[in-house]
Each structure stands twice: as structure tokens, then as C-alpha cells.
Amino acid sequence: MDNTGIEHFFSPEWFFPSTFTGFDWVNPIFLYLIAALPLFLLVRWLINRQTRQKLEIALPEDKARKSNSALLRLIPPTFLSLTVLFVLIALSRPQRTNEQVEQYTEGIDIMLVMDISESMQIEDFVPNRLEAAKSVGKDFINGRFQDRIGLVIFSGEAISYSPLTTDYELLNTLIDDISFNMVRKGGTAIGLAIGVTINRMKDSNAKSKVMILLSDGENTAGSIDPETAAKIAKDKGIKMYTIGVGKEGKVPYGTDMFGRKRYIEQSLDESTLRMIADLGDGRYFRATNNQALDEIFGVIDQYEKAEIKETRFQDTKDYYFIYLFYGILFFLLWLATKNTFMVNALED
């Protein structure tokens, strides 16, 4: 049986149209023979009518009446018809096939390393650099399949915000909760952020280990310089992509005391981020607006795709025995009634 709720031979659901349409038929040709069943019954009736013995009795017209008992003679041929019907259904081999597809990949371990320093509040992105980075980071996560992803956030210090996990819903929630006050110490500790990433990925056995570092400033804090950290990461087999965020020159940053948009001078130390990407056999990108940042994550997503493999399982169940059971049942009923008084009931 299966999980459709049909749990016994005598359930009326076996005869519902929806049940028949839900079957796969191995030998559908026998279903077409069902259409010839009325012809079979007609031929059988004609033969019986010609060969049946008749007894001619003359009765007065007022005594010659039809009797309902004559209808009993229809019972045996009805049983025989049902026998043929269910045997044809059984020969058609009704089945149900439940196909399951299991997808899997060898997987990639990815650490998203996000700068949450004060300058990430600059509004050359909408609504600001950090919120734009959070948005594309979530889109990137949702586009992955069975890859373990972790989070590191940094300012003057670096924090391992999430270990490597495939719980993408949790990761999205954590990203939503990222704010500027999560790291109290000011500055930009790029080298330290790479060091925390290395510590998180050192025990990984993944086919590929990737770090995506997003920052808008130069290294101004931390106990390890970016070059040293990048070299260690390279030795650990970590591929490094870096993204420089923000425009140079005057950029909007908050408002003044009169509520007017305030502008500040901004520059980006691209040389450090390029050096990290070069050491890590990755690539450096520059993003100056939301669209560019989204496109960069799209490129990285395509670079770091593992082949998705499929295994298909087919669970096939036969149901011919249900209808064969009914065929045998009606055949036995036909045998039990074909030589009884039902067949011998008088008819005009």
C-alpha cells in the first residue's frame, strides 16, 4: 500500500476516477479491451438465446404475467462481466512511481568578512555602505547550495560572528542584526580580520576554501599586518577575494546642524586590498555603487560554483493484485451462481 490513505482491499477509493488517473499503466492495451466488453456480453447473450432450451407452454392471456424473479438471471452474467473487467485492469498493471531526487555537491567553505567601521556609514551607497553590503551578502548566501558559510565582522577588532554553517536562514538573521556598535574599538583591522578567518577555516576539509573581504579603508589597527596574514591564509589554502567599497573625493555623510547634507573627503587604499587578492590567487574588485557591488558578488558567485550532482531514486509499487483479487472474487461468485435457480428463472 502507499501513503494515499487507501489502507485495505475493500476501500471504495480503489474505484474512484482520481485513483485510476493517478496510476501509471505498464500494459495499457488491456484497458482498450475493456471497451469491447459490451460487445462480448452481446455476443454471449445472442449465443445463449439461440442455444438455450425452450419449453413452450400455452397459458391464457390473463395468466401470462411477467415476474420480477426473472431479473435474477442477470446476476451470473453480471458477475462474469465484472470478472473480465477486473482481470483486464489487473493485466494492465497499475502502478505508482515515487521519484525522489537527491542533490548534493562537494561543497565550498566561504567566509564573508565585513568591515563595520564608522566610515561604512557613508551614504554614497543607498542607504549607506554597510546596509548595501548586508543586502548583497544575503542575496549571495541565498544563491548558494549546500556550501558552508561563516561571518567575520571587524572594525578596530575582529569578531568571529558566525561559524561555518549551511543554516542560511540563521545567517540572514545574523546579517540583519549587524550594526556599527558591535565592535567598540575604532579603526580598520584588516590583518586581524584575515587572522580570525584563518582560525575559523584551519580545520576545514572542504574542496575549496574562500574568503570574501569587503572594506572601505586602509589597515589602521590590529596586531597583525595584512600581508603577513594573507601569506598565512595562502599557506592554509584559502582563496581570497577583496572588494573595495566607496567613491573617492567628496561623499555624503550625515547632515549638519541645519539638516543639510554634509560632505567629507574620502580615499581608499586599494594597494592593500589588491595585494591580499594577488597573494590569495583571487581577484580585487572596486564597487562605487549598489549595482556594482551586486554585480561583483554575482561574478564571485559564478567563480566559486561547485558542480551539483543528482541521484534519482524510483520507488515503484504495483496495485494489480487489488483488482486481481476482485476478479477472482467475482469469478467465484459466478461459478457459485451460474448453475442455480437464477439461471433457470423463467422468462417469456
C-alpha positions in Angstrom: 0.0 0.0 0.0 1.1 3.6 -0.1 0.5 6.9 1.8 -2.6 7.9 -0.1 -4.9 6.8 2.8 -6.1 3.7 0.9 -5.4 1.0 3.5 -7.4 -2.0 2.7 -8.8 -4.1 -0.2 -12.4 -3.1 0.3 -11.9 0.7 0.3 -14.2 2.4 -2.3 -11.2 4.7 -3.2 -9.8 1.9 -5.4 -12.7 2.7 -7.8 -12.6 6.5 -7.8 -11.7 8.1 -11.2 -8.9 10.1 -9.4 -7.3 6.8 -8.3 -7.3 5.5 -11.9 -5.9 8.7 -13.3 -3.1 8.6 -10.7 -1.8 5.2 -11.9 0.9 4.5 -14.4 -0.2 1.7 -16.7 2.5 -0.8 -17.8 0.2 -2.6 -20.3 -2.4 0.0 -21.3 -3.5 -2.1 -24.3 -5.7 -4.2 -22.0 -7.6 -1.0 -21.0 -8.7 -0.6 -24.6 -10.1 -4.2 -24.5 -12.5 -3.0 -21.8 -14.3 -1.0 -24.5 -15.0 -4.4 -26.2 -16.7 -5.8 -23.1 -20.2 -4.7 -24.1 -19.7 -6.5 -27.5 -18.6 -9.6 -25.6 -21.7 -9.5 -23.5 -23.9 -9.0 -26.6 -22.4 -12.0 -28.4 -22.7 -14.1 -25.4 -26.3 -13.2 -24.9 -27.1 -14.0 -28.6 -25.4 -17.3 -28.4 -27.2 -18.3 -25.2 -30.5 -17.1 -26.7 -30.1 -19.4 -29.7 -28.8 -22.4 -27.8 -30.9 -22.2 -24.7 -33.5 -25.0 -24.4 -37.1 -23.6 -24.5 -40.3 -25.1 -23.2 -43.4 -23.8 -24.9 -46.4 -23.5 -22.6 -49.7 -22.2 -23.6 -51.3 -20.0 -21.0 -54.4 -17.9 -21.0 -53.6 -14.2 -21.7 -54.7 -13.1 -18.2 -52.4 -15.7 -16.6 -49.2 -14.8 -18.7 -47.6 -12.2 -16.4 -44.0 -11.1 -16.1 -42.3 -11.8 -12.9 -39.5 -9.8 -11.2 -37.8 -13.0 -10.3 -36.8 -13.2 -14.0 -34.3 -10.4 -13.3 -32.3 -12.9 -11.1 -31.0 -14.5 -14.3 -28.9 -11.2 -14.9 -26.8 -11.8 -11.7 -24.5 -14.5 -13.0 -23.6 -12.7 -16.3 -23.0 -9.5 -14.2 -20.5 -11.4 -12.1 -18.8 -12.7 -15.2 -18.6 -9.2 -16.7 -17.1 -7.9 -13.5 -14.6 -10.8 -13.5 -13.5 -9.9 -17.1 -13.3 -6.2 -16.2 -11.1 -6.6 -13.2 -8.9 -9.1 -14.8 -8.3 -6.7 -17.7 -7.4 -3.9 -15.2 -5.0 -6.3 -13.4 -3.4 -7.2 -16.7 -2.9 -3.5 -17.4 -0.5 -3.4 -14.4 -1.5 -0.2 -12.5 1.5 1.2 -10.7 2.5 4.3 -8.8 6.1 5.6 -9.1 7.5 7.9 -6.5 10.7 9.6 -7.8 13.0 11.3 -5.4 15.9 13.5 -6.5 18.7 13.9 -4.1 21.0 16.8 -4.9 24.5 17.1 -3.5 27.8 18.9 -4.0 31.3 18.5 -2.7 30.8 22.0 -1.2 32.8 25.1 -0.7 33.6 26.8 2.6 33.2 30.6 2.4 33.9 33.3 4.9 32.3 36.7 4.4 34.5 39.3 6.1 32.7 42.6 6.5 34.0 46.0 7.6 31.7 47.7 10.0 33.9 50.7 10.8 32.5 54.2 11.1 33.2 55.1 7.5 30.8 52.3 6.4 28.1 54.8 7.3 28.9 57.0 4.4 26.0 57.4 2.1 27.5 57.1 -1.4 25.6 53.8 -1.4 21.8 53.6 -0.6 21.1 53.9 2.2 24.8 53.5 3.2 27.8 51.3 2.5 27.1 48.8 5.3 23.4 48.3 4.5 24.2 47.8 0.8 26.9 45.2 1.7 24.4 43.4 4.0 21.8 43.3 1.2 24.1 41.8 -1.4 25.6 39.5 1.2 22.2 38.0 1.9 21.5 37.6 -1.8 24.8 35.9 -2.3 24.1 33.4 0.6 20.6 32.6 -0.7 22.1 31.8 -4.1 24.4 29.1 -2.7 23.7 25.4 -2.4 25.0 23.3 0.5 28.1 25.5 0.9 29.1 26.2 4.4 29.3 30.0 5.0 30.6 31.9 8.0 30.8 35.5 9.0 33.5 37.7 10.4 33.0 41.4 11.2 35.7 43.9 12.0 36.4 47.4 12.9 39.4 48.1 15.2 39.0 44.5 16.3 37.7 41.4 14.5 34.9 39.1 15.7 34.0 35.7 14.5 30.3 36.4 14.2 29.2 33.0 12.8 30.9 29.7 12.3 30.7 27.9 9.0 27.2 26.7 8.6 24.6 25.7 6.0 21.8 27.3 8.0 21.2 30.1 5.6 18.1 31.4 7.4 20.3 31.9 10.5 23.0 33.7 8.5 20.4 36.1 7.1 19.1 36.8 10.5 22.6 37.5 11.8 23.4 39.8 8.9 20.2 41.7 9.6 21.4 42.3 13.2 24.8 43.7 12.2 25.3 47.2 13.4 28.1 49.7 13.9 28.3 49.4 17.6 29.1 45.7 17.7 32.8 46.4 17.8 33.6 49.2 20.2 37.2 49.8 19.2 37.6 52.2 16.2 39.8 51.7 13.2 40.1 49.1 10.5 41.9 45.9 11.4 42.1 44.1 8.0 45.0 41.9 9.0 43.3 40.8 12.2 40.1 40.0 10.3 42.1 37.7 8.0 43.7 36.1 11.1 40.2 35.3 12.6 39.2 33.9 9.2 42.2 31.6 9.1 41.4 30.4 12.6 37.8 29.6 11.6 38.9 27.7 8.4 42.0 25.9 9.6 40.2 22.7 10.3 38.1 22.7 7.1 38.3 19.7 4.8 36.3 21.4 2.0 37.4 21.0 -1.6 37.7 24.8 -1.8 38.1 27.5 0.9 37.2 31.0 0.0 37.4 34.4 1.8 35.5 37.4 0.6 36.7 40.6 2.3 34.8 43.8 2.0 36.3 47.1 3.3 36.4 50.8 2.6 39.6 51.7 4.3 43.2 51.1 4.9 44.6 48.9 7.7 44.9 51.2 10.8 44.5 48.7 13.7 45.2 45.2 14.8 48.2 43.2 16.0 48.9 41.6 12.6 49.6 43.3 9.3 47.5 42.3 6.2 50.4 41.0 4.1 51.6 38.6 6.8 48.0 37.4 7.4 47.4 37.0 3.7 50.6 34.8 3.3 49.4 32.6 6.2 46.0 32.3 4.6 47.6 31.3 1.3 49.6 28.6 3.1 46.3 27.3 4.5 44.8 27.0 1.0 42.4 29.9 1.4 41.5 31.7 -1.8 41.0 35.4 -1.2 38.7 37.9 -3.0 38.7 41.5 -1.9 36.2 44.3 -2.6 37.0 48.0 -2.1 33.8 49.9 -1.3 33.1 53.6 -1.9 33.8 56.5 -4.1 36.8 58.8 -3.8 36.5 62.6 -3.3 33.6 64.3 -1.6 30.9 61.9 -0.4 27.7 62.4 1.6 28.0 61.6 5.3 25.1 62.6 7.6 23.7 66.1 8.0 24.9 69.3 9.6 23.2 71.2 12.4 20.8 72.7 9.9 19.7 69.4 8.5 21.7 69.9 5.3 23.6 67.1 3.6 27.2 67.1 4.8 30.1 66.0 2.5 33.6 64.7 3.5 36.7 63.8 1.6 37.2 60.1 1.2 40.0 58.0 -0.2 40.6 54.2 -0.5 43.8 52.3 0.0 43.4 49.9 -2.9 47.0 48.7 -2.8 46.5 46.6 0.4 43.3 45.0 -1.0 45.0 44.2 -4.3 48.0 42.7 -2.5 45.7 40.4 -0.5 43.8 39.3 -3.6 47.1 38.6 -5.5 48.6 36.6 -2.7 45.3 34.6 -2.3 45.0 33.8 -6.0 41.8 35.6 -6.1 40.7 39.0 -7.5 40.3 42.5 -6.4 37.1 44.4 -7.2 36.1 48.1 -6.8 32.5 48.9 -6.1 31.3 52.5 -6.2 27.5 52.0 -6.0 24.9 49.4 -5.1 24.6 47.9 -8.6 28.3 47.5 -9.0 28.5 45.8 -5.6 25.7 43.4 -6.6 27.4 42.6 -9.9 30.7 41.9 -8.1 29.1 39.3 -5.8 27.4 37.8 -8.9 30.8 37.4 -10.5 32.3 35.8 -7.4 29.3 33.5 -7.1 30.0 32.2 -10.7 33.7 31.8 -10.0 33.1 29.7 -6.9 30.4 27.3 -8.1 30.7 23.6 -7.2 29.2 21.0 -9.6 25.7 20.0 -8.3 25.2 16.3 -8.8 21.9 14.4 -8.7 20.9 10.9 -7.6 17.4 9.8 -8.6 15.5 7.1 -6.7 12.4 5.5 -8.0 10.1 3.6 -5.7 7.6 1.7 -7.9 4.6 -0.1 -6.3 2.2 -2.4 -8.1 -1.5 -2.5 -7.5 -2.7 -5.1 -10.0 -3.2 -7.6 -7.1 -6.0 -5.4 -5.8 -8.0 -5.7 -9.0 -7.0 -9.4 -9.5 -8.5 -10.1 -6.1 -11.8 -8.6 -7.2 -11.6 -10.5 -10.4 -11.1 -13.8 -8.6 -13.9 -12.9 -6.1 -16.5 -12.2 -8.8 -15.3 -15.3 -10.8 -16.0 -17.5 -7.7 -19.4 -15.8 -7.3 -20.2 -16.5 -11.0 -19.2 -20.2 -10.5 -21.5 -20.3 -7.5 -24.5 -18.9 -9.3 -24.3 -20.0 -12.9 -26.0 -23.4 -12.3 -28.5 -22.3 -9.7 -32.2 -21.4 -10.0 -31.1 -17.9 -11.0 -30.1 -19.0 -14.5 -33.2 -21.2 -14.7 -35.6 -18.4 -13.8 -38.5 -18.4 -16.3 -38.7 -15.8 -18.9 -41.0 -15.1 -21.8 
